[in-house]
């Protein structure tokens, strides 16, 4: 896997952390971790944007973050499971994977 895409994926993982932190953080430590996760996620997205088209990398970042956040809420925070919700997330991921497959890094032919 190319380094820039790996940065987008890792950034999306940190996005899931900070989005959950915004909802569930209560202590100063939890808020501090949330702020650090925000910084890391956007820093990785910005660095990846130097090699990848910004629109595509942002769409992949947000799509993976959305899917991860919904999955985490269902698994860890007892959000109700809905087949419609899971189907729509799967459709979102198909679109994200499709964008990644048709996008070339800068400098590729």
DRENTORKOL-3810 file (N, C-alpha, C; in nm, 4 decimals):
REM DRENTORKOL-3810
@n.u->0.0849; n.v->-0.1177; n.w->0.0000; ca.u->0.0000; ca.v->0.0000; ca.w->0.0000; c.u->0.0890; c.v->0.1233; c.w->0.0000
@n.u->0.0502; n.v->0.2200; n.w->-0.0773; ca.u->0.1314; ca.v->0.3403; ca.w->-0.0860; c.u->0.1214; c.v->0.4212; c.w->0.0431
@n.u->0.2292; n.v->0.4881; n.w->0.0735; ca.u->0.2416; ca.v->0.5618; ca.w->0.1993; c.u->0.1313; c.v->0.6664; c.w->0.2201
@n.u->0.0968; n.v->0.7408; n.w->0.1153; ca.u->-0.0046; ca.v->0.8454; ca.w->0.1300; c.u->-0.1408; c.v->0.7869; c.w->0.1664
@n.u->-0.1768; n.v->0.6741; n.w->0.1038; ca.u->-0.3046; ca.v->0.6108; ca.w->0.1377; c.u->-0.3018; c.v->0.5559; c.w->0.2797
@n.u->-0.1888; n.v->0.5051; n.w->0.3216; ca.u->-0.1758; ca.v->0.4573; ca.w->0.4589; c.u->-0.1946; c.v->0.5732; c.w->0.5576
@n.u->-0.1423; n.v->0.6895; n.w->0.5231; ca.u->-0.1611; ca.v->0.8075; ca.w->0.6077; c.u->-0.3084; c.v->0.8457; c.w->0.6160
@n.u->-0.3803; n.v->0.8368; n.w->0.5051; ca.u->-0.5238; ca.v->0.8665; ca.w->0.5065; c.u->-0.5977; c.v->0.7678; c.w->0.5960
@n.u->-0.5641; n.v->0.6401; n.w->0.5865; ca.u->-0.6312; ca.v->0.5371; ca.w->0.6662; c.u->-0.6023; c.v->0.5567; c.w->0.8153
@n.u->-0.4770; n.v->0.5807; n.w->0.8492; ca.u->-0.4423; ca.v->0.6032; ca.w->0.9904; c.u->-0.5094; c.v->0.7315; c.w->1.0409
@n.u->-0.5106; n.v->0.8333; n.w->0.9569; ca.u->-0.5801; ca.v->0.9577; ca.w->0.9930; c.u->-0.7276; c.v->0.9329; c.w->1.0199
@n.u->-0.7905; n.v->0.8466; n.w->0.9405; ca.u->-0.9316; ca.v->0.8138; ca.w->0.9603; c.u->-0.9533; c.v->0.7405; c.w->1.0924
@n.u->-0.8588; n.v->0.6563; n.w->1.1304; ca.u->-0.8687; ca.v->0.5874; ca.w->1.2605; c.u->-0.8652; c.v->0.6895; c.w->1.3737
@n.u->-0.7756; n.v->0.7872; n.w->1.3622; ca.u->-0.7711; ca.v->0.8926; ca.w->1.4637; c.u->-0.8966; c.v->0.9792; c.w->1.4582
@n.u->-0.9558; n.v->0.9939; n.w->1.3400; ca.u->-1.0812; ca.v->1.0679; ca.w->1.3298; c.u->-1.1912; c.v->1.0001; c.w->1.4111
@n.u->-1.1985; n.v->0.8681; n.w->1.4009; ca.u->-1.2976; ca.v->0.7935; ca.w->1.4793; c.u->-1.2758; c.v->0.8209; c.w->1.6283
@n.u->-1.1490; n.v->0.8214; n.w->1.6700; ca.u->-1.1182; ca.v->0.8449; ca.w->1.8118; c.u->-1.1664; c.v->0.9827; c.w->1.8568
@n.u->-1.1384; n.v->1.0874; n.w->1.7765; ca.u->-1.1764; ca.v->1.2201; ca.w->1.8237; c.u->-1.3252; c.v->1.2462; c.w->1.8134
@n.u->-1.3915; n.v->1.1855; n.w->1.7142; ca.u->-1.5367; ca.v->1.2038; ca.w->1.7052; c.u->-1.6052; c.v->1.1395; c.w->1.8257
@n.u->-1.5612; n.v->1.0198; n.w->1.8621; ca.u->-1.6160; ca.v->0.9547; ca.w->1.9811; c.u->-1.5800; c.v->1.0350; c.w->2.1055
@n.u->-1.4578; n.v->1.0888; n.w->2.1089; ca.u->-1.4166; ca.v->1.1722; ca.w->2.2208; c.u->-1.5035; c.v->1.2950; c.w->2.2375
@n.u->-1.5457; n.v->1.3559; n.w->2.1277; ca.u->-1.6317; ca.v->1.4743; ca.w->2.1373; c.u->-1.7633; c.v->1.4415; c.w->2.2068
@n.u->-1.8118; n.v->1.3216; n.w->2.1875; ca.u->-1.9390; ca.v->1.2820; ca.w->2.2492; c.u->-1.9223; c.v->1.2298; c.w->2.3912
@n.u->-1.8141; n.v->1.1562; n.w->2.4171; ca.u->-1.8043; ca.v->1.0825; ca.w->2.5427; c.u->-1.7001; c.v->1.1356; c.w->2.6416
@n.u->-1.6158; n.v->1.2289; n.w->2.6015; ca.u->-1.5104; ca.v->1.2768; ca.w->2.6923; c.u->-1.5716; c.v->1.3534; c.w->2.8093
@n.u->-1.5197; n.v->1.3241; n.w->2.9286; ca.u->-1.5685; ca.v->1.3913; ca.w->3.0487; c.u->-1.4551; c.v->1.4509; c.w->3.1319
@n.u->-1.3400; n.v->1.3851; n.w->3.1327; ca.u->-1.2287; ca.v->1.4345; ca.w->3.2149; c.u->-1.1324; c.v->1.5154; c.w->3.1293
@n.u->-1.0437; n.v->1.5871; n.w->3.1954; ca.u->-0.9437; ca.v->1.6663; ca.w->3.1243; c.u->-0.8513; c.v->1.5764; c.w->3.0428
@n.u->-0.8203; n.v->1.4578; n.w->3.0940; ca.u->-0.7369; ca.v->1.3635; ca.w->3.0200; c.u->-0.8070; c.v->1.3178; c.w->2.8925
@n.u->-0.9351; n.v->1.2832; n.w->2.9016; ca.u->-1.0100; ca.v->1.2396; ca.w->2.7839; c.u->-1.0195; c.v->1.3513; c.w->2.6806
@n.u->-1.0396; n.v->1.4750; n.w->2.7254; ca.u->-1.0441; ca.v->1.5882; ca.w->2.6333; c.u->-0.9071; c.v->1.6129; c.w->2.5704
@n.u->-0.8016; n.v->1.5921; n.w->2.6479; ca.u->-0.6663; ca.v->1.6085; ca.w->2.5938; c.u->-0.6379; c.v->1.5057; c.w->2.4848
@n.u->-0.6777; n.v->1.3822; n.w->2.5083; ca.u->-0.6597; ca.v->1.2765; ca.w->2.4073; c.u->-0.7406; c.v->1.3108; c.w->2.2820
@n.u->-0.8590; n.v->1.3643; n.w->2.3004; ca.u->-0.9429; ca.v->1.4040; ca.w->2.1870; c.u->-0.8746; c.v->1.5114; c.w->2.1031
@n.u->-0.8179; n.v->1.6118; n.w->2.1684; ca.u->-0.7495; ca.v->1.7206; ca.w->2.0969; c.u->-0.6268; c.v->1.6671; c.w->2.0228
@n.u->-0.5506; n.v->1.5792; n.w->2.0861; ca.u->-0.4334; ca.v->1.5191; ca.w->2.0207; c.u->-0.4776; c.v->1.4370; c.w->1.8992
@n.u->-0.5867; n.v->1.3633; n.w->1.9120; ca.u->-0.6374; ca.v->1.2835; ca.w->1.7997; c.u->-0.6806; c.v->1.3736; c.w->1.6840
@n.u->-0.7416; n.v->1.4880; n.w->1.7137; ca.u->-0.7779; ca.v->1.5841; ca.w->1.6090; c.u->-0.6524; c.v->1.6303; c.w->1.5357
@n.u->-0.5513; n.v->1.6675; n.w->1.6118; ca.u->-0.4266; ca.v->1.7158; ca.w->1.5521; c.u->-0.3627; c.v->1.6092; c.w->1.4631
@n.u->-0.3530; n.v->1.4866; n.w->1.5136; ca.u->-0.2898; ca.v->1.3783; ca.w->1.4370; c.u->-0.3696; c.v->1.3472; c.w->1.3102
@n.u->-0.5015; n.v->1.3375; n.w->1.3219; ca.u->-0.5822; ca.v->1.3000; ca.w->1.2056; c.u->-0.5700; c.v->1.4023; c.w->1.0939
@n.u->-0.5790; n.v->1.5310; n.w->1.1277; ca.u->-0.5715; ca.v->1.6321; ca.w->1.0228; c.u->-0.4294; c.v->1.6513; c.w->0.9710
@n.u->-0.3301; n.v->1.6318; n.w->1.0563; ca.u->-0.1917; ca.v->1.6400; ca.w->1.0094; c.u->-0.1644; c.v->1.5310; c.w->0.9057
@n.u->-0.2092; n.v->1.4087; n.w->0.9337; ca.u->-0.1895; ca.v->1.3002; ca.w->0.8384; c.u->-0.2649; c.v->1.3253; c.w->0.7080
@n.u->-0.3859; n.v->1.3814; n.w->0.7174; ca.u->-0.4616; ca.v->1.4131; ca.w->0.5969; c.u->-0.3907; c.v->1.5203; c.w->0.5141
@n.u->-0.3379; n.v->1.6215; n.w->0.5791; ca.u->-0.2667; ca.v->1.7286; ca.w->0.5091; c.u->-0.1414; c.v->1.6748; c.w->0.4412
@n.u->-0.0667; n.v->1.5901; n.w->0.5103; ca.u->0.0552; ca.v->1.5319; ca.w->0.4516; c.u->0.0191; c.v->1.4444; c.w->0.3315
@n.u->-0.0864; n.v->1.3638; n.w->0.3439; ca.u->-0.1284; ca.v->1.2784; ca.w->0.2322; c.u->-0.1754; c.v->1.3635; c.w->0.1147
@n.u->-0.2343; n.v->1.4793; n.w->0.1431; ca.u->-0.2820; ca.v->1.5682; ca.w->0.0380; c.u->-0.1719; c.v->1.6248; c.w->-0.0489
@n.u->-0.0485; n.v->1.6153; n.w->-0.0036; ca.u->0.0635; ca.v->1.6598; ca.w->-0.0860; c.u->0.0885; c.v->1.5635; c.w->-0.2025
@n.u->0.0483; n.v->1.4384; n.w->-0.1881; ca.u->0.0698; ca.v->1.3361; ca.w->-0.2916; c.u->-0.0597; c.v->1.2968; c.w->-0.3636
@n.u->-0.1724; n.v->1.3099; n.w->-0.2956; ca.u->-0.3005; ca.v->1.2653; ca.w->-0.3497; c.u->-0.3891; c.v->1.3850; c.w->-0.3817
@n.u->-0.4842; n.v->1.3678; n.w->-0.4739; ca.u->-0.5819; ca.v->1.4739; ca.w->-0.4958; c.u->-0.6606; c.v->1.4985; c.w->-0.3670
@n.u->-0.6758; n.v->1.6238; n.w->-0.3313; ca.u->-0.7360; ca.v->1.6583; ca.w->-0.2021; c.u->-0.8796; c.v->1.6083; c.w->-0.1918
@n.u->-0.9581; n.v->1.6244; n.w->-0.2978; ca.u->-1.0978; ca.v->1.5811; ca.w->-0.2926; c.u->-1.1129; c.v->1.4328; c.w->-0.2674
@n.u->-1.0325; n.v->1.3543; n.w->-0.3345; ca.u->-1.0400; ca.v->1.2088; ca.w->-0.3182; c.u->-0.9895; c.v->1.1668; c.w->-0.1818
@n.u->-0.8763; n.v->1.2226; n.w->-0.1391; ca.u->-0.8229; ca.v->1.1825; ca.w->-0.0084; c.u->-0.9178; c.v->1.2239; c.w->0.1038
@n.u->-0.9809; n.v->1.3403; n.w->0.0907; ca.u->-1.0761; ca.v->1.3836; ca.w->0.1933; c.u->-1.1999; c.v->1.2940; c.w->0.1937
@n.u->-1.2491; n.v->1.2560; n.w->0.0754; ca.u->-1.3659; ca.v->1.1677; ca.w->0.0678; c.u->-1.3368; c.v->1.0324; c.w->0.1317
@n.u->-1.2185; n.v->0.9774; n.w->0.1053; ca.u->-1.1798; ca.v->0.8500; ca.w->0.1656; c.u->-1.1664; c.v->0.8662; c.w->0.3169
@n.u->-1.1018; n.v->0.9721; n.w->0.3612; ca.u->-1.0826; ca.v->1.0026; ca.w->0.5034; c.u->-1.2171; c.v->1.0091; c.w->0.5760
@n.u->-1.3087; n.v->1.0870; n.w->0.5229; ca.u->-1.4392; ca.v->1.1049; ca.w->0.5877; c.u->-1.5228; c.v->0.9775; c.w->0.5785
@n.u->-1.5175; n.v->0.9097; n.w->0.4639; ca.u->-1.5939; ca.v->0.7857; ca.w->0.4495; c.u->-1.5509; c.v->0.6785; c.w->0.5475
@n.u->-1.4191; n.v->0.6595; n.w->0.5586; ca.u->-1.3689; ca.v->0.5615; ca.w->0.6551; c.u->-1.3975; c.v->0.6052; c.w->0.7986
@n.u->-1.3845; n.v->0.7345; n.w->0.8237; ca.u->-1.4151; ca.v->0.7863; ca.w->0.9575; c.u->-1.5606; c.v->0.7657; c.w->0.9937
@n.u->-1.6493; n.v->0.7897; n.w->0.8981; ca.u->-1.7926; ca.v->0.7701; ca.w->0.9217; c.u->-1.8240; c.v->0.6236; c.w->0.9491
@n.u->-1.7715; n.v->0.5366; n.w->0.8646; ca.u->-1.7957; ca.v->0.3930; ca.w->0.8836; c.u->-1.7404; c.v->0.3454; c.w->1.0174
@n.u->-1.6200; n.v->0.3893; n.w->1.0511; ca.u->-1.5592; ca.v->0.3505; ca.w->1.1780; c.u->-1.6346; c.v->0.4032; c.w->1.2987
@n.u->-1.6840; n.v->0.5246; n.w->1.2878; ca.u->-1.7592; ca.v->0.5832; ca.w->1.3989; c.u->-1.8905; c.v->0.5100; c.w->1.4206
@n.u->-1.9627; n.v->0.4818; n.w->1.3136; ca.u->-2.0892; ca.v->0.4084; ca.w->1.3265; c.u->-2.0641; c.v->0.2687; c.w->1.3825
@n.u->-1.9629; n.v->0.1996; n.w->1.3309; ca.u->-1.9309; ca.v->0.0657; ca.w->1.3815; c.u->-1.8919; c.v->0.0701; c.w->1.5290
@n.u->-1.8107; n.v->0.1681; n.w->1.5667; ca.u->-1.7682; ca.v->0.1803; ca.w->1.7069; c.u->-1.8857; c.v->0.2085; c.w->1.7993
@n.u->-1.9760; n.v->0.2937; n.w->1.7548; ca.u->-2.0938; ca.v->0.3240; ca.w->1.8372; c.u->-2.1790; c.v->0.1989; c.w->1.8578
@n.u->-2.1928; n.v->0.1177; n.w->1.7546; ca.u->-2.2718; ca.v->-0.0061; ca.w->1.7665; c.u->-2.2005; c.v->-0.1062; c.w->1.8574
@n.u->-2.0689; n.v->-0.1228; n.w->1.8370; ca.u->-1.9941; ca.v->-0.2244; ca.w->1.9113; c.u->-1.9696; c.v->-0.1851; c.w->2.0565
@n.u->-1.9268; n.v->-0.0605; n.w->2.0792; ca.u->-1.8810; ca.v->-0.0212; ca.w->2.2128; c.u->-1.9821; c.v->0.0586; c.w->2.2951
@n.u->-2.0798; n.v->0.1218; n.w->2.2298; ca.u->-2.1680; ca.v->0.2127; ca.w->2.3029; c.u->-2.3157; c.v->0.1791; c.w->2.2885
@n.u->-2.3453; n.v->0.0558; n.w->2.2517; ca.u->-2.4823; ca.v->0.0021; ca.w->2.2497; c.u->-2.5797; c.v->0.0813; c.w->2.1630
@n.u->-2.5300; n.v->0.1405; n.w->2.0557; ca.u->-2.6219; ca.v->0.2015; ca.w->1.9594; c.u->-2.7023; c.v->0.0890; c.w->1.8954
@n.u->-2.8278; n.v->0.1137; n.w->1.8626; ca.u->-2.9077; ca.v->0.0074; ca.w->1.8013; c.u->-2.8522; c.v->-0.0335; c.w->1.6646
@n.u->-2.8479; n.v->-0.1641; n.w->1.6422; ca.u->-2.8043; ca.v->-0.2190; ca.w->1.5137; c.u->-2.9206; c.v->-0.2094; c.w->1.4161
@n.u->-2.8922; n.v->-0.1607; n.w->1.2986; ca.u->-2.9947; ca.v->-0.1491; ca.w->1.1965; c.u->-2.9376; c.v->-0.1983; c.w->1.0640
@n.u->-3.0101; n.v->-0.2878; n.w->0.9991; ca.u->-2.9642; ca.v->-0.3387; ca.w->0.8705; c.u->-2.9564; c.v->-0.2249; c.w->0.7691
@n.u->-3.0485; n.v->-0.1308; n.w->0.7760; ca.u->-3.0464; ca.v->-0.0168; ca.w->0.6841; c.u->-2.9190; c.v->0.0649; c.w->0.7052
@n.u->-2.8832; n.v->0.0886; n.w->0.8307; ca.u->-2.7624; ca.v->0.1646; ca.w->0.8622; c.u->-2.6374; c.v->0.0938; c.w->0.8101
@n.u->-2.6296; n.v->-0.0352; n.w->0.8333; ca.u->-2.5141; ca.v->-0.1133; ca.w->0.7879; c.u->-2.5085; c.v->-0.1166; c.w->0.6352
@n.u->-2.6230; n.v->-0.1300; n.w->0.5704; ca.u->-2.6267; ca.v->-0.1309; ca.w->0.4240; c.u->-2.5796; c.v->0.0021; c.w->0.3661
@n.u->-2.6211; n.v->0.1110; n.w->0.4264; ca.u->-2.5793; ca.v->0.2430; ca.w->0.3782; c.u->-2.4302; c.v->0.2665; c.w->0.4011
@n.u->-2.3779; n.v->0.2186; n.w->0.5129; ca.u->-2.2333; ca.v->0.2293; ca.w->0.5377; c.u->-2.1571; c.v->0.1453; c.w->0.4353
@n.u->-2.2087; n.v->0.0265; n.w->0.4034; ca.u->-2.1444; ca.v->-0.0575; ca.w->0.3023; c.u->-2.1444; c.v->0.0124; c.w->0.1668
@n.u->-2.2548; n.v->0.0776; n.w->0.1328; ca.u->-2.2617; ca.v->0.1527; ca.w->0.0080; c.u->-2.1605; c.v->0.2674; c.w->0.0077
@n.u->-2.1479; n.v->0.3352; n.w->0.1196; ca.u->-2.0486; ca.v->0.4420; ca.w->0.1332; c.u->-1.9079; c.v->0.3871; c.w->0.1122
@n.u->-1.8779; n.v->0.2738; n.w->0.1721; ca.u->-1.7453; ca.v->0.2143; ca.w->0.1577; c.u->-1.7176; c.v->0.1699; c.w->0.0141
@n.u->-1.8186; n.v->0.1223; n.w->-0.0565; ca.u->-1.8013; ca.v->0.0866; ca.w->-0.1973; c.u->-1.7610; c.v->0.2111; c.w->-0.2764
@n.u->-1.8261; n.v->0.3237; n.w->-0.2493; ca.u->-1.7904; ca.v->0.4480; ca.w->-0.3157; c.u->-1.6500; c.v->0.4933; c.w->-0.2827
@n.u->-1.6107; n.v->0.4817; n.w->-0.1564; ca.u->-1.4766; ca.v->0.5214; ca.w->-0.1128; c.u->-1.3709; c.v->0.4331; c.w->-0.1794
@n.u->-1.3944; n.v->0.3028; n.w->-0.1817; ca.u->-1.2995; ca.v->0.2107; ca.w->-0.2458; c.u->-1.2906; c.v->0.2399; c.w->-0.3954
@n.u->-1.4037; n.v->0.2680; n.w->-0.4573; ca.u->-1.4038; ca.v->0.3032; ca.w->-0.5984; c.u->-1.3231; c.v->0.4288; c.w->-0.6265
@n.u->-1.3387; n.v->0.5318; n.w->-0.5425; ca.u->-1.2595; ca.v->0.6542; ca.w->-0.5588; c.u->-1.1107; c.v->0.6254; c.w->-0.5475
@n.u->-1.0752; n.v->0.5436; n.w->-0.4499; ca.u->-0.9341; ca.v->0.5116; ca.w->-0.4319; c.u->-0.8787; c.v->0.4379; c.w->-0.5529
@n.u->-0.9573; n.v->0.3490; n.w->-0.6086; ca.u->-0.9096; ca.v->0.2675; ca.w->-0.7208; c.u->-0.8884; c.v->0.3500; c.w->-0.8484
@n.u->-0.9664; n.v->0.4552; n.w->-0.8678; ca.u->-0.9541; ca.v->0.5336; ca.w->-0.9904; c.u->-0.8651; c.v->0.6559; c.w->-0.9751
@n.u->-0.8090; n.v->0.6782; n.w->-0.8570; ca.u->-0.7256; ca.v->0.7948; ca.w->-0.8322; c.u->-0.5788; c.v->0.7580; c.w->-0.8390
@n.u->-0.5031; n.v->0.8400; n.w->-0.9092; ca.u->-0.3593; ca.v->0.8198; ca.w->-0.9183; c.u->-0.2895; c.v->0.9231; c.w->-0.8314
@n.u->-0.1762; n.v->0.8829; n.w->-0.7741; ca.u->-0.0941; ca.v->0.9779; ca.w->-0.6995; c.u->-0.0314; c.v->1.0752; c.w->-0.7976
@n.u->0.0027; n.v->1.1922; n.w->-0.7497; ca.u->0.0703; ca.v->1.2883; ca.w->-0.8351; c.u->0.2030; c.v->1.2316; c.w->-0.8802
@n.u->0.2318; n.v->1.2486; n.w->-1.0080; ca.u->0.3577; ca.v->1.1972; ca.w->-1.0616; c.u->0.3423; c.v->1.0621; c.w->-1.1290
@n.u->0.2273; n.v->0.9937; n.w->-1.1087; ca.u->0.2043; ca.v->0.8663; ca.w->-1.1768; c.u->0.1485; c.v->0.8935; c.w->-1.3151
@n.u->0.1697; n.v->0.8013; n.w->-1.4050; ca.u->0.1153; ca.v->0.8170; ca.w->-1.5411; c.u->-0.0016; c.v->0.7253; c.w->-1.5637
END
